[in-house]
Structures are given as C-alpha cells and as structure tokens.
Amino acid sequence: MFPFVYQSLPTRVVFGSGKLSELAQEIERLGARRALILTTPEQESLGTHVAELLGDRAAGVYPHAVMHVPLEVAQDARREAARLDADCCVAIGGGSTIGLGKAIAMDSGLPIVAVPTTYAGSEMTSIYGLTENRLKKTGRDIKVLPKTVIYDPQLTLTLPPLISACSGMNAMAHAVEALYAEDANPIVGLMAEEAIRSLGKALPVIVERPDDLAARSQALYGAWLAGICLGSVGMALHHKLCHTLGGTFNLPHAQAHAIVLPHAAHYNRQAAADALQRVARALGGSEAQEAGQLLYELNRKLGIPLALSELGMPVQGPAQAAQIACASPYYNPRPFERQPIEALLERAWKGLAPA
C-alpha cells in the first residue's frame, strides 16, 4: 500500500427529490437571516421562486452570474451583498453561479448554501476562480467552501439533454484526473471509480429520456462524488488546459471539458496506465481498451460536439493555449511538453479521435 494523506471537507449534504423545500431550514441552521440569491440571467425566474420560498429570509436576487467569474462581476456582486445587508448567499445553478458565490465569500466571508442544477461539482470544493484580462486564475481557500449543499434531482429536469451530457462529462473529468493526481489516495480513488461508473450509465439515458428522474438522480449522485474528488486532490493537465481555454478564449466551460478529456487521458496513457485502466473498467470497457478512446466514443454517443473549433476557438488557438499552459503547468504524471500538447489541442480543435 502506498503512503497517502486524506483530508475530508466539512460540507453538509442534503440529497433527495424535493429537498429544495428544506432550504429555509438549512439557512436557519447556519444562523443566517438575510440570504442573497444568486443566479445566471437565464435562471432569474428560479431565483425569484426561491425568494418566494424564503419570504422574509430573502434579501434579494442577483441574476448576473456568468461563465468564468469576471472580476468586474464579482466586485459588483460583493457591493450588492453589502448594500442589501446579506449575511449568507444561496447560489442556485451551475459552476458560474456557485463560482460567483465563492467570489463573494472570498471577500466577505459570507457562508454559501449551494443548490446545484447541473453536474459541475464546484459546490463540493474550496477551489475558486476569477478571470481578469483574459486570464483565469484559480486557487483554494476553505472559506469559499459552501457550508451546505442541497442536491434536488428535480431541479435538473429542465437542463437540456445536450447541456446535461456536457456537464456530466465535465464532472467525469474531475474523477478521471483524481485517479492520477499527485495526492491520490484510496478513498478518493473509490469515489472516482463510482462517479465514472454512475455518470457513464446515467448520461446516455438522460440524452434518450430527459425526464427520467432515476437517471437524473444517478447522474447527480455521480456528480457529487466527482465534486468530492475535485475538492480533495489536485488536478492535472486536463484542468489546466480547460482553465486556459475558458479564460483566454471564453469557451463554454462544460463543452470544453467534454472535448478535451479524451485527449488529455490519451496524453497520459503510459505515465498513468494503471489509473486509466480503472477508468476504462468503470466505463464498462476491458483493461485492454484505452480510456481516451472510450471517452471519445462516449462523447460521440451523447451527441456532444467533438471539435473545439465548433465552440469558437480560433485556428491559432492550439498554439496559443499550449504556450500559456506550459508557462505555468500543474502537476501531471507525464511532464508538460509543448509540442505534444499543441498536437493534442490540434486534434481536439479538428474533432479527431485522440489516437
């Protein structure tokens, strides 16, 4: 048995269909009295509904969360929280909204109740990110970790099938990289395999039958486990590339993760062979099958766009992204090599299979 360190994170998790109805009780548990409700513009009506549920405990709705948490949006949200005398935030939505809650908490210390409506996983981590001048900077701080997370599968039923698939593959990326993280450990490894297995089973069903609540529940369960992986260990090449693609080119977060994942797995196929055999097994393949190819075929089955060019990445993007990523690399089992990474991104830009 290899030596390891495991540190669990102190988040209360409430999971179940209809659990949004317990939001007021969870805010009361925190000792809070005025909650600022955060959403994207597209989910403002959901924020208004939550405000009605909370009644006097709602300080207001801030419906301006956007991808990659631009610094100017974070600063405006912080001012609004102070103006309304909010003493907690309810972040209802995906990674953009929860990321905005973290930006407020980073500055003010306000506790967060997260109510995910996607499979992004940010709610289970102390990772924050801010984008300034086209560069996304990330870090970890325990004060941005949500105090409570309410997982209500009913809230994911309106997530369109394609977005569900991309969001689920984004979650799967957390689990894949957790298996070959520098600080990998047996507990997180078990969670990672279960997350990959659950998402791999649930996502095709959701694409075929979007209103299947059992599949939605299984996917949300997998996303929860993947979020724990993301919050417990460091990430590697895949996440560095996707942070670069998001911050520099403003590519949609979940779609970029889905496209890059097979290619990043293929890049590490020899340096992390044992971990990627576990990925292949969790996806229902044999250990002789390569995880990167299985992930690519799953993307194809789910109808996910396969090319970064389809997301709006310019033709010079692979070279530029490789340069930026290699200038400040994360840990990775195979060292960052600029030419192979640029070639990886070229294949992803064209939508080609990783091998």
N, C-alpha and C positions, 0 to 999 in steps of 0.2 A: 504493500500500500504506500503510495507516495504521500509525503507530508503536505498538509494544507491548513488554511485558516478559513473558517466560515463565520460570517457576521450577519445575523438576521436584522432586518429593518423593522422599526416599530410602527407599523401601519395597521389600523383596524379595518378589516374587510367584511363587508356585508354583501352576500351574494344571493340572488334569487329573483324570480319573476315577480314584478310588482313592488320591489323593495324601495323604489323612489318614494313611496308613500311614507317611509320612515325617515325622510331627510330632516324634518324639523326636530325629531328626537335626537338624531345624531349631532345636529348643531347644538342642541341643549347639552348634550354630553360634554361638549367642548367648553361649555360655559360662555358661549357667544350669544349676542343679542341682535346684531345687525349684519346680515350677510349680503355682500355684493355678488351678484350672479353674473358670471362671465360666459359669453357665447361668441360664436362667429356671427357675421351678419345673416348668414343663411339659416341659423338656428335661433334667431331672436325670438320667434314665437314660442319655442320650447322654453327659453329663458323667462318669458312672460308667464307661461304656465307654471313654472317653478316658483316665481314670485307670488303668484296667487295661492299656491300651496302653502307657502311660508307665512303669508299675511304680514303681520307687524314685524316679523323677523327679517323681512326683505328690505335691504337698504336701497336697492335699485338694480337695474340690469345694464351691464356694459357689453354691447353686442359688436365689438370691433376687433376681436381676436383674428389674426391672420397667420399664415404659414411662417415658420422660422423666427417668430417673435422679433420684428424690427425694433430697434432701441427706442425709436420715437413713439411707437405704440405702447411699449412698456412704460415709458415715462408718463404718457397721458393717462394710462390706467392707474398708475400709482397716485397721480393727482386726484383722479376721480374717487378713488377709495378714501383718500384723506378728506375730500370735500364732503362726502356722504357719511363720514364718521363710521365707516365699516370696521368691524372687528373680526371678520373672517371672510373668506371667499368661497363661493360654490362654483367650481369650474365644471360645466356640463358640456361635453363634446369630445373632440379628439385631442391629438397631441398639440395642436395650435392653441386651443383654449386652456388646456392644463399647463402648457408652457407659459402662457401669459400669467396664470395664477402663480406660478413659480417666480416669475419676474417681480411680481408684487411682493411676494413673501420674502424674496431676497433682500429687498429694500426696507420693508416694514416689519417683517416677522409675522404677518397675519397668517393664521392657520388656514389650511385648504381642506375643503371637502370636495373630493373629485367624484364626478359621475360620468364615467366613460360611455360614449355612444359609438365608439369604434374599437378596433383591436390594437391600438398604437402601443400601449404599455407604459407610457410616460408616468402614469399615476402611481406606479409602484417603485419609482426611482427617486434618488436625490440628485439626478442629473438635470441641469438647466442649460439653456442655450439662448444667446442673443445674437442678432445679426446687425452689423454696423459696417457701412461702406463695402457691401457685398461680401463680407467675410463673416462666417458664423463661428462664434467662439462658444465652447461648452466647458462645463466644469461640474463639480459635485459639492454639495453643501447640504447637510442634514436638515437645515431649517426650511428648505424648499420641499421636503418630502411631505405629501399630503398626510394629514392626521387620520383621515377616514376615507375609504373608497367604497362607494355603493355600485355594485355591478347588477344592473337590471337588464336581462336579455331582451325584454320588451322594447327597450329604447333603441335596440339595434335593428329592429324590424324594418324601419324606414331607410336604413342605409342601403343604397342601390347595390345590386349584386356585384358589379364590377369594382366599385369602391370597397365593398366588403372583401373581395378577393385580394385586392392590393393591400388593404390594411392588414389582412390576415397574414400575407407573405412578409409584410414589414415586421409583424410580431415574430414570425418564424425566424427571421434573420437574427433577432436577439438570442433565440435559443441555439441556433446553429453556432454563432460565434462564442457563446458561453461554453460550448464543449471544448474549444481550443483556446480559451482565454489564458492569459499568463497566470491568473489566480484561480483557475478552475478548481473545483472541489467536488467530491462525490454527491453531496446533497443537491447542488445546483445542476450537476450532470443528470441526475434522475428527473428533476423538474424539466430540464431542457428536452430530454427524450420524450417525456409525456406531452409537453407542449407541442412538439413537432408532430407527434402521432395524432393528437386531438385536432390540431388545425388541418393536417393533411386529410383527415376523414371528413371534417365538417365543411370545409370550404367548397368542395365540389357539390355538396348537397345544397348549400346556400345559393350557389350560382344557378342550380337547376330549380330549386324551390325556395325562393327568397323568404317566404312566410313560415318556414319550418322552424318553430320555436325551439325544438330539441336540438337541431343543428346550430342554431344561433347560440344556445346555451353552451354547447360543447366548444364552439369557437371562442366564446368569451372566457370560458374556463382555461382553454389553451393560451389565450392572450394574457390572462392573469399570471399563469406560470411563466410565460415568456417575459413578462414585465418584471417578475421577481429575478429572473436571470439577468436582465439588463441592469437592475438595480444592485445586484450582489457582486458582480465581477466586471472586469474591464472588457471592452470590446476591441475589435481589431480592424483589419484592412477595410472590410465591407463598410463599417460605420464611418470610418474616416473618409472614404470616397463619397458616401451619400451626404455627409455633412458638407463636403466641398461642393457637390452638385447642387445642393439646396441653397447654400449661402451665396455661391458665386453666380449661378445661373437661374436661381429661383425655380428650380424644377419641383413639381409636386412631390411631396415627401414620400408618401406610401408607394406611388408608382415607381419612383426612382429606386427605392429599396427592393421592390419586387424584381426589377430588371437586373440590377447589379448582383443580387445574391448568388445566382448560379455561377457567375463569372468569378466572384471572389472565392467561392468554395473551390472552383477548379484551380485557381491560382495556388491554393493551399493544399492541393490534393496529396502531395507527397510529404510535406512538412507536418501535416496534421492528419495522417492516414487513418489512425485508429478512431479519432473523433468523427471523421467524415464517414467511416463505416457505420458508426452509430446513427448518424443522420440518415444514411441510406436504409438502414434497418427500420428506423422509425417511420419512414415514408412507405414502407411495405416492399422495398426492394431487397435484393440479395446483397451480401457484402462484396460481391464481385462487381456490382453496378456502381458507377461513380455518382456521388451525391450531386455534383454540379449538373450533370445531365438530367438526373431525376427531378431536380428543382426546376430546370428549364422546361421539361415536359409538363410539370405541374402548372407552371405559368401558362403554357400553351393551352392546356386543358381548361383552365379557368377563364380563358379569353383575355388575359392581361396583355397590354401592348408589350412587345418584345424589344423594341428599339428606343434608345434614349433620344434619337432624332425625332421620334413621334411626340416626345414631350417638349420639344422646342430647343434642345441642346444644339448649339451651332457646330459647324463642321470642324472648327478649330478647338472645340471643347475638350476632346480627349487629351490632347497635348497639354492644354492649359490646366486641366484638372489633375493630371498626373504630376505636373510640376508643383502645384500647390500642395497636393497630398504628401509628396516626398520631401517637401521642405520642412514639414513638422509631423513626422509619422507617429502613429500609435504603435504599441506593441503588436507584433504579428508573428505567427510561428515561422513563416518564411519572410526574410527581410524585404522591405520595400525596395523594389528595383524599378527605376523609372521607365525603361523601355518596355519590359513585360507588362507593367501596369498601363502604360499608354496603349499597348496592343490589346490588353483586356478591355479597356474602355472603347477602343475602336470597334471591337466585335459587339460590345453592348450597344454602341451607337447605331450599328447597322442591323441589330436584331438577330445576329447569328448565334448559333449554339456555342457554348463555351469551349468545346473541344473541336 
